[in-house]
Amino acid sequence: MLIPFVTFLVGLVGAALVAFGAWLLAPAAGYIVAGVLCLAWSWLAARAGARQTPPTEEGDR
């Protein structure tokens, strides 16, 4: 139960560090990297949601 939370937290910190590192090079680059990471997260979440099958009742077979 703790592993998914830690995994999410590490991923969030990693994304923030990548965006911050790009921002240190150029402020616009940090915003672009953060935006790309948000788009990638949204796409992955939508793909994961589409792969889940709705629960079926036993009489539906």
mmCIF file of the N, C-alpha and C atoms, coordinates in Angstrom:
data_MODEL
# 
_entry.id   MODEL 
# 
loop_
_atom_site.group_PDB 
_atom_site.id 
_atom_site.type_symbol 
_atom_site.label_atom_id 
_atom_site.label_alt_id 
_atom_site.label_comp_id 
_atom_site.label_asym_id 
_atom_site.label_entity_id 
_atom_site.label_seq_id 
_atom_site.pdbx_PDB_ins_code 
_atom_site.Cartn_x 
_atom_site.Cartn_y 
_atom_site.Cartn_z 
_atom_site.occupancy 
_atom_site.B_iso_or_equiv 
_atom_site.pdbx_formal_charge 
_atom_site.auth_seq_id 
_atom_site.auth_comp_id 
_atom_site.auth_asym_id 
_atom_site.auth_atom_id 
_atom_site.pdbx_PDB_model_num 
ATOM 1   N N  . MET A 1 1  ? 0.823   -1.185  0.000   1.00 0.00 ? 1  MET A N  1 
ATOM 2   C CA . MET A 1 1  ? 0.000   0.000   0.000   1.00 0.00 ? 1  MET A CA 1 
ATOM 3   C C  . MET A 1 1  ? 0.873   1.258   0.000   1.00 0.00 ? 1  MET A C  1 
ATOM 4   N N  . LEU A 1 2  ? 2.033   1.169   0.564   1.00 0.00 ? 2  LEU A N  1 
ATOM 5   C CA . LEU A 1 2  ? 2.945   2.310   0.605   1.00 0.00 ? 2  LEU A CA 1 
ATOM 6   C C  . LEU A 1 2  ? 3.750   2.444   -0.689  1.00 0.00 ? 2  LEU A C  1 
ATOM 7   N N  . ILE A 1 3  ? 3.988   1.330   -1.376  1.00 0.00 ? 3  ILE A N  1 
ATOM 8   C CA . ILE A 1 3  ? 4.814   1.339   -2.586  1.00 0.00 ? 3  ILE A CA 1 
ATOM 9   C C  . ILE A 1 3  ? 4.207   2.219   -3.692  1.00 0.00 ? 3  ILE A C  1 
ATOM 10  N N  . PRO A 1 4  ? 2.910   2.141   -4.015  1.00 0.00 ? 4  PRO A N  1 
ATOM 11  C CA . PRO A 1 4  ? 2.378   3.027   -5.065  1.00 0.00 ? 4  PRO A CA 1 
ATOM 12  C C  . PRO A 1 4  ? 2.511   4.507   -4.711  1.00 0.00 ? 4  PRO A C  1 
ATOM 13  N N  . PHE A 1 5  ? 2.349   4.844   -3.437  1.00 0.00 ? 5  PHE A N  1 
ATOM 14  C CA . PHE A 1 5  ? 2.491   6.234   -3.015  1.00 0.00 ? 5  PHE A CA 1 
ATOM 15  C C  . PHE A 1 5  ? 3.929   6.711   -3.178  1.00 0.00 ? 5  PHE A C  1 
ATOM 16  N N  . VAL A 1 6  ? 4.876   5.888   -2.761  1.00 0.00 ? 6  VAL A N  1 
ATOM 17  C CA . VAL A 1 6  ? 6.285   6.241   -2.877  1.00 0.00 ? 6  VAL A CA 1 
ATOM 18  C C  . VAL A 1 6  ? 6.684   6.339   -4.347  1.00 0.00 ? 6  VAL A C  1 
ATOM 19  N N  . THR A 1 7  ? 6.205   5.424   -5.166  1.00 0.00 ? 7  THR A N  1 
ATOM 20  C CA . THR A 1 7  ? 6.502   5.455   -6.595  1.00 0.00 ? 7  THR A CA 1 
ATOM 21  C C  . THR A 1 7  ? 5.979   6.740   -7.226  1.00 0.00 ? 7  THR A C  1 
ATOM 22  N N  . PHE A 1 8  ? 4.757   7.121   -6.888  1.00 0.00 ? 8  PHE A N  1 
ATOM 23  C CA . PHE A 1 8  ? 4.184   8.359   -7.417  1.00 0.00 ? 8  PHE A CA 1 
ATOM 24  C C  . PHE A 1 8  ? 4.982   9.569   -6.951  1.00 0.00 ? 8  PHE A C  1 
ATOM 25  N N  . LEU A 1 9  ? 5.357   9.573   -5.678  1.00 0.00 ? 9  LEU A N  1 
ATOM 26  C CA . LEU A 1 9  ? 6.104   10.697  -5.117  1.00 0.00 ? 9  LEU A CA 1 
ATOM 27  C C  . LEU A 1 9  ? 7.475   10.833  -5.765  1.00 0.00 ? 9  LEU A C  1 
ATOM 28  N N  . VAL A 1 10 ? 8.163   9.727   -5.983  1.00 0.00 ? 10 VAL A N  1 
ATOM 29  C CA . VAL A 1 10 ? 9.473   9.762   -6.633  1.00 0.00 ? 10 VAL A CA 1 
ATOM 30  C C  . VAL A 1 10 ? 9.339   10.257  -8.075  1.00 0.00 ? 10 VAL A C  1 
ATOM 31  N N  . GLY A 1 11 ? 8.313   9.819   -8.772  1.00 0.00 ? 11 GLY A N  1 
ATOM 32  C CA . GLY A 1 11 ? 8.085   10.290  -10.130 1.00 0.00 ? 11 GLY A CA 1 
ATOM 33  C C  . GLY A 1 11 ? 7.793   11.776  -10.177 1.00 0.00 ? 11 GLY A C  1 
ATOM 34  N N  . LEU A 1 12 ? 7.018   12.254  -9.229  1.00 0.00 ? 12 LEU A N  1 
ATOM 35  C CA . LEU A 1 12 ? 6.685   13.676  -9.167  1.00 0.00 ? 12 LEU A CA 1 
ATOM 36  C C  . LEU A 1 12 ? 7.925   14.516  -8.866  1.00 0.00 ? 12 LEU A C  1 
ATOM 37  N N  . VAL A 1 13 ? 8.731   14.065  -7.923  1.00 0.00 ? 13 VAL A N  1 
ATOM 38  C CA . VAL A 1 13 ? 9.969   14.782  -7.597  1.00 0.00 ? 13 VAL A CA 1 
ATOM 39  C C  . VAL A 1 13 ? 10.930  14.751  -8.785  1.00 0.00 ? 13 VAL A C  1 
ATOM 40  N N  . GLY A 1 14 ? 11.013  13.634  -9.466  1.00 0.00 ? 14 GLY A N  1 
ATOM 41  C CA . GLY A 1 14 ? 11.882  13.531  -10.635 1.00 0.00 ? 14 GLY A CA 1 
ATOM 42  C C  . GLY A 1 14 ? 11.463  14.482  -11.741 1.00 0.00 ? 14 GLY A C  1 
ATOM 43  N N  . ALA A 1 15 ? 10.171  14.570  -12.002 1.00 0.00 ? 15 ALA A N  1 
ATOM 44  C CA . ALA A 1 15 ? 9.676   15.492  -13.025 1.00 0.00 ? 15 ALA A CA 1 
ATOM 45  C C  . ALA A 1 15 ? 9.963   16.936  -12.630 1.00 0.00 ? 15 ALA A C  1 
ATOM 46  N N  . ALA A 1 16 ? 9.799   17.257  -11.361 1.00 0.00 ? 16 ALA A N  1 
ATOM 47  C CA . ALA A 1 16 ? 10.075  18.618  -10.899 1.00 0.00 ? 16 ALA A CA 1 
ATOM 48  C C  . ALA A 1 16 ? 11.564  18.946  -11.034 1.00 0.00 ? 16 ALA A C  1 
ATOM 49  N N  . LEU A 1 17 ? 12.417  17.990  -10.727 1.00 0.00 ? 17 LEU A N  1 
ATOM 50  C CA . LEU A 1 17 ? 13.850  18.232  -10.847 1.00 0.00 ? 17 LEU A CA 1 
ATOM 51  C C  . LEU A 1 17 ? 14.291  18.414  -12.298 1.00 0.00 ? 17 LEU A C  1 
ATOM 52  N N  . VAL A 1 18 ? 13.707  17.639  -13.203 1.00 0.00 ? 18 VAL A N  1 
ATOM 53  C CA . VAL A 1 18 ? 14.035  17.804  -14.623 1.00 0.00 ? 18 VAL A CA 1 
ATOM 54  C C  . VAL A 1 18 ? 13.594  19.177  -15.106 1.00 0.00 ? 18 VAL A C  1 
ATOM 55  N N  . ALA A 1 19 ? 12.384  19.585  -14.758 1.00 0.00 ? 19 ALA A N  1 
ATOM 56  C CA . ALA A 1 19 ? 11.893  20.899  -15.171 1.00 0.00 ? 19 ALA A CA 1 
ATOM 57  C C  . ALA A 1 19 ? 12.727  22.013  -14.538 1.00 0.00 ? 19 ALA A C  1 
ATOM 58  N N  . PHE A 1 20 ? 13.118  21.857  -13.282 1.00 0.00 ? 20 PHE A N  1 
ATOM 59  C CA . PHE A 1 20 ? 13.928  22.870  -12.615 1.00 0.00 ? 20 PHE A CA 1 
ATOM 60  C C  . PHE A 1 20 ? 15.324  22.957  -13.235 1.00 0.00 ? 20 PHE A C  1 
ATOM 61  N N  . GLY A 1 21 ? 15.885  21.813  -13.587 1.00 0.00 ? 21 GLY A N  1 
ATOM 62  C CA . GLY A 1 21 ? 17.195  21.811  -14.239 1.00 0.00 ? 21 GLY A CA 1 
ATOM 63  C C  . GLY A 1 21 ? 17.155  22.511  -15.580 1.00 0.00 ? 21 GLY A C  1 
ATOM 64  N N  . ALA A 1 22 ? 16.082  22.283  -16.334 1.00 0.00 ? 22 ALA A N  1 
ATOM 65  C CA . ALA A 1 22 ? 15.935  22.981  -17.613 1.00 0.00 ? 22 ALA A CA 1 
ATOM 66  C C  . ALA A 1 22 ? 15.725  24.472  -17.374 1.00 0.00 ? 22 ALA A C  1 
ATOM 67  N N  . TRP A 1 23 ? 15.013  24.821  -16.317 1.00 0.00 ? 23 TRP A N  1 
ATOM 68  C CA . TRP A 1 23 ? 14.788  26.232  -15.998 1.00 0.00 ? 23 TRP A CA 1 
ATOM 69  C C  . TRP A 1 23 ? 16.090  26.931  -15.637 1.00 0.00 ? 23 TRP A C  1 
ATOM 70  N N  . LEU A 1 24 ? 17.010  26.208  -15.003 1.00 0.00 ? 24 LEU A N  1 
ATOM 71  C CA . LEU A 1 24 ? 18.302  26.802  -14.683 1.00 0.00 ? 24 LEU A CA 1 
ATOM 72  C C  . LEU A 1 24 ? 19.088  27.160  -15.946 1.00 0.00 ? 24 LEU A C  1 
ATOM 73  N N  . LEU A 1 25 ? 18.901  26.361  -17.004 1.00 0.00 ? 25 LEU A N  1 
ATOM 74  C CA . LEU A 1 25 ? 19.558  26.686  -18.278 1.00 0.00 ? 25 LEU A CA 1 
ATOM 75  C C  . LEU A 1 25 ? 18.900  27.885  -18.943 1.00 0.00 ? 25 LEU A C  1 
ATOM 76  N N  . ALA A 1 26 ? 17.573  27.861  -18.987 1.00 0.00 ? 26 ALA A N  1 
ATOM 77  C CA . ALA A 1 26 ? 16.812  28.969  -19.574 1.00 0.00 ? 26 ALA A CA 1 
ATOM 78  C C  . ALA A 1 26 ? 15.398  28.881  -19.012 1.00 0.00 ? 26 ALA A C  1 
ATOM 79  N N  . PRO A 1 27 ? 14.860  29.974  -18.472 1.00 0.00 ? 27 PRO A N  1 
ATOM 80  C CA . PRO A 1 27 ? 13.523  29.921  -17.871 1.00 0.00 ? 27 PRO A CA 1 
ATOM 81  C C  . PRO A 1 27 ? 12.443  29.384  -18.822 1.00 0.00 ? 27 PRO A C  1 
ATOM 82  N N  . ALA A 1 28 ? 12.500  29.749  -20.085 1.00 0.00 ? 28 ALA A N  1 
ATOM 83  C CA . ALA A 1 28 ? 11.492  29.257  -21.029 1.00 0.00 ? 28 ALA A CA 1 
ATOM 84  C C  . ALA A 1 28 ? 11.591  27.743  -21.203 1.00 0.00 ? 28 ALA A C  1 
ATOM 85  N N  . ALA A 1 29 ? 12.802  27.220  -21.169 1.00 0.00 ? 29 ALA A N  1 
ATOM 86  C CA . ALA A 1 29 ? 12.993  25.780  -21.313 1.00 0.00 ? 29 ALA A CA 1 
ATOM 87  C C  . ALA A 1 29 ? 12.359  25.028  -20.146 1.00 0.00 ? 29 ALA A C  1 
ATOM 88  N N  . GLY A 1 30 ? 12.418  25.591  -18.953 1.00 0.00 ? 30 GLY A N  1 
ATOM 89  C CA . GLY A 1 30 ? 11.787  24.949  -17.805 1.00 0.00 ? 30 GLY A CA 1 
ATOM 90  C C  . GLY A 1 30 ? 10.287  24.827  -17.960 1.00 0.00 ? 30 GLY A C  1 
ATOM 91  N N  . TYR A 1 31 ? 9.665   25.886  -18.470 1.00 0.00 ? 31 TYR A N  1 
ATOM 92  C CA . TYR A 1 31 ? 8.220   25.835  -18.691 1.00 0.00 ? 31 TYR A CA 1 
ATOM 93  C C  . TYR A 1 31 ? 7.866   24.861  -19.810 1.00 0.00 ? 31 TYR A C  1 
ATOM 94  N N  . ILE A 1 32 ? 8.679   24.810  -20.841 1.00 0.00 ? 32 ILE A N  1 
ATOM 95  C CA . ILE A 1 32 ? 8.417   23.879  -21.942 1.00 0.00 ? 32 ILE A CA 1 
ATOM 96  C C  . ILE A 1 32 ? 8.543   22.439  -21.465 1.00 0.00 ? 32 ILE A C  1 
ATOM 97  N N  . VAL A 1 33 ? 9.580   22.146  -20.703 1.00 0.00 ? 33 VAL A N  1 
ATOM 98  C CA . VAL A 1 33 ? 9.771   20.788  -20.178 1.00 0.00 ? 33 VAL A CA 1 
ATOM 99  C C  . VAL A 1 33 ? 8.629   20.411  -19.241 1.00 0.00 ? 33 VAL A C  1 
ATOM 100 N N  . ALA A 1 34 ? 8.228   21.336  -18.371 1.00 0.00 ? 34 ALA A N  1 
ATOM 101 C CA . ALA A 1 34 ? 7.111   21.056  -17.465 1.00 0.00 ? 34 ALA A CA 1 
ATOM 102 C C  . ALA A 1 34 ? 5.827   20.803  -18.246 1.00 0.00 ? 34 ALA A C  1 
ATOM 103 N N  . GLY A 1 35 ? 5.591   21.553  -19.296 1.00 0.00 ? 35 GLY A N  1 
ATOM 104 C CA . GLY A 1 35 ? 4.405   21.344  -20.115 1.00 0.00 ? 35 GLY A CA 1 
ATOM 105 C C  . GLY A 1 35 ? 4.425   20.007  -20.831 1.00 0.00 ? 35 GLY A C  1 
ATOM 106 N N  . VAL A 1 36 ? 5.580   19.632  -21.353 1.00 0.00 ? 36 VAL A N  1 
ATOM 107 C CA . VAL A 1 36 ? 5.697   18.336  -22.024 1.00 0.00 ? 36 VAL A CA 1 
ATOM 108 C C  . VAL A 1 36 ? 5.483   17.200  -21.031 1.00 0.00 ? 36 VAL A C  1 
ATOM 109 N N  . LEU A 1 37 ? 6.035   17.334  -19.829 1.00 0.00 ? 37 LEU A N  1 
ATOM 110 C CA . LEU A 1 37 ? 5.821   16.307  -18.816 1.00 0.00 ? 37 LEU A CA 1 
ATOM 111 C C  . LEU A 1 37 ? 4.348   16.197  -18.421 1.00 0.00 ? 37 LEU A C  1 
ATOM 112 N N  . CYS A 1 38 ? 3.653   17.325  -18.328 1.00 0.00 ? 38 CYS A N  1 
ATOM 113 C CA . CYS A 1 38 ? 2.215   17.296  -18.017 1.00 0.00 ? 38 CYS A CA 1 
ATOM 114 C C  . CYS A 1 38 ? 1.425   16.635  -19.140 1.00 0.00 ? 38 CYS A C  1 
ATOM 115 N N  . LEU A 1 39 ? 1.770   16.935  -20.380 1.00 0.00 ? 39 LEU A N  1 
ATOM 116 C CA . LEU A 1 39 ? 1.094   16.292  -21.511 1.00 0.00 ? 39 LEU A CA 1 
ATOM 117 C C  . LEU A 1 39 ? 1.353   14.788  -21.526 1.00 0.00 ? 39 LEU A C  1 
ATOM 118 N N  . ALA A 1 40 ? 2.589   14.390  -21.255 1.00 0.00 ? 40 ALA A N  1 
ATOM 119 C CA . ALA A 1 40 ? 2.912   12.960  -21.221 1.00 0.00 ? 40 ALA A CA 1 
ATOM 120 C C  . ALA A 1 40 ? 2.155   12.258  -20.098 1.00 0.00 ? 40 ALA A C  1 
ATOM 121 N N  . TRP A 1 41 ? 2.078   12.903  -18.939 1.00 0.00 ? 41 TRP A N  1 
ATOM 122 C CA . TRP A 1 41 ? 1.333   12.326  -17.811 1.00 0.00 ? 41 TRP A CA 1 
ATOM 123 C C  . TRP A 1 41 ? -0.143  12.157  -18.169 1.00 0.00 ? 41 TRP A C  1 
ATOM 124 N N  . SER A 1 42 ? -0.713  13.175  -18.796 1.00 0.00 ? 42 SER A N  1 
ATOM 125 C CA . SER A 1 42 ? -2.117  13.117  -19.188 1.00 0.00 ? 42 SER A CA 1 
ATOM 126 C C  . SER A 1 42 ? -2.358  11.993  -20.188 1.00 0.00 ? 42 SER A C  1 
ATOM 127 N N  . TRP A 1 43 ? -1.467  11.853  -21.152 1.00 0.00 ? 43 TRP A N  1 
ATOM 128 C CA . TRP A 1 43 ? -1.612  10.804  -22.162 1.00 0.00 ? 43 TRP A CA 1 
ATOM 129 C C  . TRP A 1 43 ? -1.503  9.423   -21.522 1.00 0.00 ? 43 TRP A C  1 
ATOM 130 N N  . LEU A 1 44 ? -0.532  9.241   -20.633 1.00 0.00 ? 44 LEU A N  1 
ATOM 131 C CA . LEU A 1 44 ? -0.380  7.950   -19.960 1.00 0.00 ? 44 LEU A CA 1 
ATOM 132 C C  . LEU A 1 44 ? -1.575  7.623   -19.071 1.00 0.00 ? 44 LEU A C  1 
ATOM 133 N N  . ALA A 1 45 ? -2.105  8.622   -18.382 1.00 0.00 ? 45 ALA A N  1 
ATOM 134 C CA . ALA A 1 45 ? -3.277  8.392   -17.525 1.00 0.00 ? 45 ALA A CA 1 
ATOM 135 C C  . ALA A 1 45 ? -4.495  8.038   -18.368 1.00 0.00 ? 45 ALA A C  1 
ATOM 136 N N  . ALA A 1 46 ? -4.672  8.703   -19.499 1.00 0.00 ? 46 ALA A N  1 
ATOM 137 C CA . ALA A 1 46 ? -5.806  8.393   -20.370 1.00 0.00 ? 46 ALA A CA 1 
ATOM 138 C C  . ALA A 1 46 ? -5.667  6.997   -20.964 1.00 0.00 ? 46 ALA A C  1 
ATOM 139 N N  . ARG A 1 47 ? -4.454  6.623   -21.331 1.00 0.00 ? 47 ARG A N  1 
ATOM 140 C CA . ARG A 1 47 ? -4.220  5.286   -21.886 1.00 0.00 ? 47 ARG A CA 1 
ATOM 141 C C  . ARG A 1 47 ? -4.469  4.214   -20.838 1.00 0.00 ? 47 ARG A C  1 
ATOM 142 N N  . ALA A 1 48 ? -4.034  4.461   -19.611 1.00 0.00 ? 48 ALA A N  1 
ATOM 143 C CA . ALA A 1 48 ? -4.263  3.490   -18.535 1.00 0.00 ? 48 ALA A CA 1 
ATOM 144 C C  . ALA A 1 48 ? -5.745  3.375   -18.223 1.00 0.00 ? 48 ALA A C  1 
ATOM 145 N N  . GLY A 1 49 ? -6.469  4.489   -18.257 1.00 0.00 ? 49 GLY A N  1 
ATOM 146 C CA . GLY A 1 49 ? -7.906  4.456   -18.000 1.00 0.00 ? 49 GLY A CA 1 
ATOM 147 C C  . GLY A 1 49 ? -8.673  3.743   -19.092 1.00 0.00 ? 49 GLY A C  1 
ATOM 148 N N  . ALA A 1 50 ? -8.196  3.840   -20.321 1.00 0.00 ? 50 ALA A N  1 
ATOM 149 C CA . ALA A 1 50 ? -8.877  3.179   -21.434 1.00 0.00 ? 50 ALA A CA 1 
ATOM 150 C C  . ALA A 1 50 ? -8.649  1.678   -21.424 1.00 0.00 ? 50 ALA A C  1 
ATOM 151 N N  . ARG A 1 51 ? -7.566  1.238   -20.834 1.00 0.00 ? 51 ARG A N  1 
ATOM 152 C CA . ARG A 1 51 ? -7.271  -0.195  -20.795 1.00 0.00 ? 51 ARG A CA 1 
ATOM 153 C C  . ARG A 1 51 ? -8.051  -0.936  -19.724 1.00 0.00 ? 51 ARG A C  1 
ATOM 154 N N  . GLN A 1 52 ? -8.581  -0.233  -18.767 1.00 0.00 ? 52 GLN A N  1 
ATOM 155 C CA . GLN A 1 52 ? -9.345  -0.888  -17.708 1.00 0.00 ? 52 GLN A CA 1 
ATOM 156 C C  . GLN A 1 52 ? -10.701 -1.307  -18.257 1.00 0.00 ? 52 GLN A C  1 
ATOM 157 N N  . THR A 1 53 ? -11.067 -2.539  -17.978 1.00 0.00 ? 53 THR A N  1 
ATOM 158 C CA . THR A 1 53 ? -12.366 -3.019  -18.429 1.00 0.00 ? 53 THR A CA 1 
ATOM 159 C C  . THR A 1 53 ? -13.378 -2.807  -17.320 1.00 0.00 ? 53 THR A C  1 
ATOM 160 N N  . PRO A 1 54 ? -14.576 -2.380  -17.681 1.00 0.00 ? 54 PRO A N  1 
ATOM 161 C CA . PRO A 1 54 ? -15.602 -2.180  -16.650 1.00 0.00 ? 54 PRO A CA 1 
ATOM 162 C C  . PRO A 1 54 ? -16.023 -3.523  -16.048 1.00 0.00 ? 54 PRO A C  1 
ATOM 163 N N  . PRO A 1 55 ? -16.378 -3.518  -14.780 1.00 0.00 ? 55 PRO A N  1 
ATOM 164 C CA . PRO A 1 55 ? -16.817 -4.769  -14.157 1.00 0.00 ? 55 PRO A CA 1 
ATOM 165 C C  . PRO A 1 55 ? -18.111 -5.257  -14.793 1.00 0.00 ? 55 PRO A C  1 
ATOM 166 N N  . THR A 1 56 ? -18.177 -6.548  -15.037 1.00 0.00 ? 56 THR A N  1 
ATOM 167 C CA . THR A 1 56 ? -19.377 -7.142  -15.638 1.00 0.00 ? 56 THR A CA 1 
ATOM 168 C C  . THR A 1 56 ? -20.059 -8.018  -14.601 1.00 0.00 ? 56 THR A C  1 
ATOM 169 N N  . GLU A 1 57 ? -21.345 -8.135  -14.769 1.00 0.00 ? 57 GLU A N  1 
ATOM 170 C CA . GLU A 1 57 ? -22.114 -9.016  -13.901 1.00 0.00 ? 57 GLU A CA 1 
ATOM 171 C C  . GLU A 1 57 ? -22.078 -10.425 -14.474 1.00 0.00 ? 57 GLU A C  1 
ATOM 172 N N  . GLU A 1 58 ? -22.350 -11.405 -13.670 1.00 0.00 ? 58 GLU A N  1 
ATOM 173 C CA . GLU A 1 58 ? -22.265 -12.779 -14.131 1.00 0.00 ? 58 GLU A CA 1 
ATOM 174 C C  . GLU A 1 58 ? -23.313 -13.106 -15.185 1.00 0.00 ? 58 GLU A C  1 
ATOM 175 N N  . GLY A 1 59 ? -24.407 -12.414 -15.210 1.00 0.00 ? 59 GLY A N  1 
ATOM 176 C CA . GLY A 1 59 ? -25.449 -12.680 -16.182 1.00 0.00 ? 59 GLY A CA 1 
ATOM 177 C C  . GLY A 1 59 ? -25.177 -12.082 -17.558 1.00 0.00 ? 59 GLY A C  1 
ATOM 178 N N  . ASP A 1 60 ? -24.130 -11.294 -17.700 1.00 0.00 ? 60 ASP A N  1 
ATOM 179 C CA . ASP A 1 60 ? -23.833 -10.651 -18.980 1.00 0.00 ? 60 ASP A CA 1 
ATOM 180 C C  . ASP A 1 60 ? -23.131 -11.560 -19.971 1.00 0.00 ? 60 ASP A C  1 
ATOM 181 N N  . ARG A 1 61 ? -22.691 -12.708 -19.540 1.00 0.00 ? 61 ARG A N  1 
ATOM 182 C CA . ARG A 1 61 ? -21.935 -13.588 -20.436 1.00 0.00 ? 61 ARG A CA 1 
ATOM 183 C C  . ARG A 1 61 ? -22.830 -14.158 -21.415 1.00 0.00 ? 61 ARG A C  1 
# 
